[in-house]
Amino acid sequence: MISEALITKTALRTIEIEAQTLKALKPSINASFVDCVQAIYECSGRLVVTGVGKSALVGQKIVATLNSTGTPSLFMHAADAIHGDLGMIQGHDFVLCISKSGETPEIKVLVPFLKNLGSPIIGMVSQLGSYLGQQARYVLHTPVPQEADPNNLAPTASTIAQAAMGDALATALLALRGFTPKDFAQFHPGGALGKQLYLRVYDLYPQNEKPAVQLDETIQRTILEMTSKRLGATAVLDGEGRLRGIITDGDLRRMLERGLDINTLCARDIMSPAPRVISDEEMAVKALQMMRRNSITQLIVTDKEGRYLGFVHLHDLIREGLI
């Protein structure tokens, strides 16, 4: 029979141990850490990250974070390095070796080759007195009193510490580089985060139809315009093409609820005279914010002079992954 108490106790113990492990990292953000960050910042090459086992998986995550925040990096598996992958390392590259014990056999074989290449070695280790801790030019200390699993064997707290130190390294370098949201968007053009930073309304509205009727258009023609353009709304313009209002499905429903004779009405009689509009140069995420704030599904798009350009719809934002 499954013991709920055992499950809860073990899970809470794991979280507590890993939380304490993270707190224990604070003293490691010291002069040695600062020297390491400054050396990487001034490096004209790349940061090559290596490790084996779970440390290798953490290393791949660190590489991804570094690359996305402006520090050129690549991953080299320590076991493959001595079988040809050392050719990945170029002049002026730094190498970050990740090993909890600092005594990993593959790392111990690799370190002399890295020294022969003249590559500065950064060791991310739990044991400062280990082989890697003694051989590395720079050390990122990740002390781990115990792993979080009941047997103190599975890499749990140690990988949390390594990942957190990698994030600390990446964000410190980000700050030194003055990395901005625009820079972030440049490296994330296909992701939702990047799109929030670069996608504008003018990237979206031209894909839609451009429904519009005149102030004196009949209700029948207005309905045809709305249904044929499939946006659930139409702009209402005056004789000079200036935006005067909007008619939505809701306006049509309210007209019918009042029992009005549609044969005697025209667009100006049922339109909303103060439509929500957005400039074509605004960020797409602002359009989403406006829709949410006003509980609507579309906005009229205008240019800087206020001329009607078309509609941006909630579906456009969903398609681009902003929701």
C-alpha positions in Angstrom: 0.0 0.0 0.0 1.3 3.4 -1.0 2.3 5.5 2.0 1.3 9.1 1.6 3.3 10.1 4.6 6.5 8.6 3.2 6.0 10.3 -0.1 5.4 13.7 1.5 8.3 13.3 4.0 10.8 12.3 1.3 9.7 15.1 -1.1 9.9 17.8 1.6 13.3 16.5 2.7 14.6 16.7 -0.8 13.4 20.3 -1.2 14.9 21.3 2.2 18.3 19.7 1.4 18.4 21.4 -2.0 17.4 24.7 -0.5 20.2 24.5 2.0 22.6 23.6 -0.8 21.7 26.8 -2.6 22.2 28.8 0.6 25.6 27.2 1.0 26.7 28.6 -2.4 26.7 32.2 -1.1 30.2 32.2 0.3 31.4 30.9 -3.1 30.5 34.2 -4.7 33.8 35.7 -3.7 37.0 37.2 -5.1 37.8 33.9 -7.0 34.4 34.0 -8.6 34.9 37.7 -9.6 38.3 36.9 -11.1 36.8 34.0 -13.1 34.0 36.2 -14.5 36.4 39.0 -15.4 38.7 36.5 -17.2 35.8 35.1 -19.2 34.5 38.6 -20.0 38.0 39.6 -21.3 38.5 36.3 -23.2 38.5 36.8 -27.0 37.6 33.1 -27.6 34.7 31.0 -26.4 33.8 29.2 -23.2 34.0 25.4 -23.8 32.0 23.5 -21.1 32.7 19.8 -20.4 31.7 17.1 -18.0 30.3 13.5 -17.9 27.1 12.0 -16.6 24.7 14.3 -14.9 27.4 17.1 -14.9 27.4 16.9 -18.7 23.7 17.4 -18.8 24.0 20.4 -16.5 26.9 21.7 -18.7 24.6 21.6 -21.7 22.1 23.7 -19.9 24.8 26.2 -18.9 26.0 26.5 -22.5 22.4 27.2 -23.6 22.0 29.9 -21.0 25.4 31.5 -21.8 24.7 31.5 -25.6 21.3 33.1 -25.1 22.7 35.9 -22.9 25.7 36.9 -25.0 28.6 34.7 -24.0 29.7 32.4 -26.9 29.9 28.9 -25.6 29.8 25.3 -26.7 29.6 21.9 -25.1 32.3 19.1 -25.4 31.7 15.8 -23.7 34.7 14.9 -21.6 34.6 11.2 -22.8 34.6 12.2 -26.4 37.2 14.9 -26.1 40.2 12.6 -26.2 38.8 10.8 -29.2 38.8 13.8 -31.5 36.6 16.4 -30.0 39.5 18.3 -28.6 39.7 19.8 -32.1 36.7 21.9 -31.1 38.9 24.0 -28.9 40.5 27.0 -30.6 43.1 29.4 -29.5 42.0 31.8 -26.7 39.1 29.5 -25.6 38.6 28.9 -21.9 37.4 25.4 -20.7 35.0 25.0 -17.8 35.2 21.4 -16.4 32.3 20.3 -14.2 32.8 17.5 -11.7 31.3 17.1 -8.2 34.2 15.1 -6.9 36.9 16.7 -9.0 38.3 13.2 -9.4 36.2 12.0 -12.4 38.5 9.7 -14.5 37.6 11.3 -17.8 38.4 14.8 -16.4 41.7 13.6 -15.0 42.7 12.3 -18.4 41.5 15.4 -20.1 43.1 18.1 -18.0 46.8 17.5 -19.1 45.7 17.7 -22.8 44.0 21.0 -22.1 47.1 22.3 -20.4 49.2 21.3 -23.4 46.8 23.3 -25.6 47.3 26.3 -23.4 43.6 26.5 -22.6 42.9 28.2 -19.2 40.9 25.7 -17.1 38.0 26.6 -14.8 37.0 23.9 -12.4 33.5 23.7 -11.0 33.9 21.3 -8.1 32.6 20.4 -4.6 36.0 19.5 -3.2 38.6 22.2 -3.4 41.4 19.8 -2.6 40.5 17.4 -5.5 42.6 16.9 -8.6 40.5 19.3 -10.6 40.4 21.8 -7.8 44.2 21.9 -7.6 44.8 21.9 -11.4 42.3 24.5 -12.5 43.4 28.1 -12.9 40.0 29.3 -11.7 37.7 27.5 -9.3 33.9 27.8 -8.9 33.3 26.1 -5.6 30.0 24.2 -5.4 30.0 22.6 -1.9 27.5 19.8 -1.4 27.3 18.4 2.2 24.9 15.7 1.0 22.7 14.6 -1.9 19.0 14.8 -1.5 18.2 11.1 -2.1 17.8 8.9 1.0 21.0 7.0 0.1 23.1 10.1 -0.5 24.1 8.7 -3.9 22.0 10.1 -6.7 23.2 13.5 -8.2 20.4 15.7 -6.9 21.7 18.5 -4.6 25.0 18.6 -6.5 23.4 19.2 -9.9 21.2 21.9 -8.4 24.3 23.6 -7.1 26.1 23.3 -10.5 23.1 24.7 -12.3 22.8 27.6 -9.9 26.5 28.4 -10.2 26.1 28.3 -14.0 23.3 30.8 -13.8 25.3 33.0 -11.5 28.1 33.0 -14.0 25.9 33.7 -16.9 24.0 36.5 -15.3 27.2 38.2 -14.0 28.6 38.1 -17.5 25.2 39.4 -18.8 25.5 42.4 -16.5 29.1 43.1 -17.5 28.1 43.1 -21.2 25.2 45.4 -20.6 22.9 42.9 -22.2 19.6 44.5 -23.1 16.1 43.1 -23.9 16.8 44.0 -27.5 19.9 41.8 -27.4 17.8 39.0 -25.8 15.3 39.2 -28.7 18.1 39.0 -31.2 19.1 35.6 -29.8 15.5 34.4 -29.4 13.7 35.4 -32.6 11.6 32.2 -32.7 10.5 32.0 -29.1 7.6 33.6 -27.4 9.9 35.7 -25.1 11.7 37.1 -28.1 8.5 37.8 -29.9 7.3 39.9 -27.0 10.4 42.0 -27.5 10.5 42.5 -31.3 7.1 41.6 -32.8 5.1 44.7 -33.8 1.5 45.3 -34.8 2.6 46.0 -38.4 3.9 42.4 -38.6 0.4 41.1 -37.9 -2.4 43.2 -39.3 -1.6 42.9 -43.1 -2.5 39.2 -42.9 -6.1 40.1 -42.1 -8.9 41.5 -44.2 -9.7 45.2 -43.9 -13.5 45.5 -43.3 -14.9 49.0 -43.6 -18.3 50.7 -44.2 -19.4 54.3 -44.6 -21.4 56.1 -42.0 -24.6 55.8 -44.0 -24.1 52.2 -45.1 -27.2 50.0 -44.7 -27.3 47.4 -42.0 -27.7 44.7 -44.6 -24.5 45.8 -46.4 -22.7 46.2 -43.0 -23.5 42.6 -42.0 -22.3 41.3 -45.4 -19.0 43.3 -44.9 -18.5 41.8 -41.5 -19.3 38.2 -42.4 -17.3 38.2 -45.7 -14.2 39.6 -43.9 -14.6 37.1 -41.0 -13.3 39.3 -38.2 -16.5 39.8 -36.3 -16.2 43.6 -36.7 -15.9 46.4 -39.2 -14.6 49.9 -39.1 -16.9 52.8 -39.8 -15.4 55.6 -41.9 -16.7 59.0 -43.0 -16.6 60.3 -46.5 -13.0 61.4 -46.2 -11.8 57.9 -45.0 -11.4 59.0 -41.4 -12.2 56.5 -38.6 -15.5 57.3 -36.9 -16.4 54.1 -35.1 -16.6 50.4 -35.0 -19.4 47.8 -35.3 -19.0 44.4 -33.7 -21.1 41.3 -33.3 -22.1 42.7 -29.9 -23.5 45.9 -31.5 -25.6 43.7 -33.9 -27.0 41.7 -31.0 -27.9 44.7 -29.0 -29.6 46.2 -32.1 -31.7 43.0 -32.4 -32.5 42.9 -28.7 -33.9 46.4 -28.9 -36.2 45.2 -31.7 -35.2 48.0 -34.1 -36.2 48.0 -37.7 -33.0 47.3 -39.6 -34.5 48.7 -42.8 -34.5 52.2 -41.3 -31.1 52.1 -39.7 -27.6 52.7 -41.1 -24.1 52.1 -39.7 -23.9 55.3 -37.8 -27.0 54.4 -35.7 -25.5 51.2 -34.2 -21.7 51.8 -34.2 -19.6 52.4 -31.1 -18.1 55.9 -31.7 -15.0 55.4 -29.5 -13.3 52.3 -30.7 -10.1 50.9 -29.1 -7.2 51.6 -31.5 -3.5 50.9 -31.6 -0.7 52.2 -33.8 0.8 49.9 -36.3 4.2 50.6 -34.7 3.3 49.5 -31.3 4.6 46.2 -29.9 2.3 43.2 -30.4 2.4 42.4 -26.7 0.8 45.8 -26.0 -2.1 44.8 -28.3 -2.5 41.7 -26.2 -2.5 43.8 -23.0 -5.1 46.1 -24.4 -7.4 43.3 -25.4 -7.1 41.6 -22.0 -7.7 44.9 -20.1 -10.8 45.7 -22.2 -12.1 42.1 -22.6 -12.2 42.4 -26.4 -10.8 40.2 -29.2 -9.7 42.8 -31.8 -8.3 46.3 -32.1 -8.4 48.7 -35.0 -5.0 49.5 -36.3 -4.1 53.1 -37.4 -0.9 54.8 -38.6 0.8 57.8 -36.9 -1.7 60.2 -38.5 -4.7 58.1 -37.2 -5.6 56.7 -40.7 -7.4 53.4 -40.7 -5.1 50.4 -41.7 -7.0 47.3 -40.6 -7.5 45.0 -37.6 -5.3 43.0 -35.3 -7.1 40.0 -33.8 -6.6 37.8 -30.8 -6.1 34.9 -33.1 -3.0 36.6 -34.6 -1.4 36.8 -31.2 -2.3 33.1 -30.4 -0.8 32.1 -33.8 2.5 33.8 -32.9 2.6 32.1 -29.5 2.2 35.2 -27.4 -0.5 33.5 -25.4 
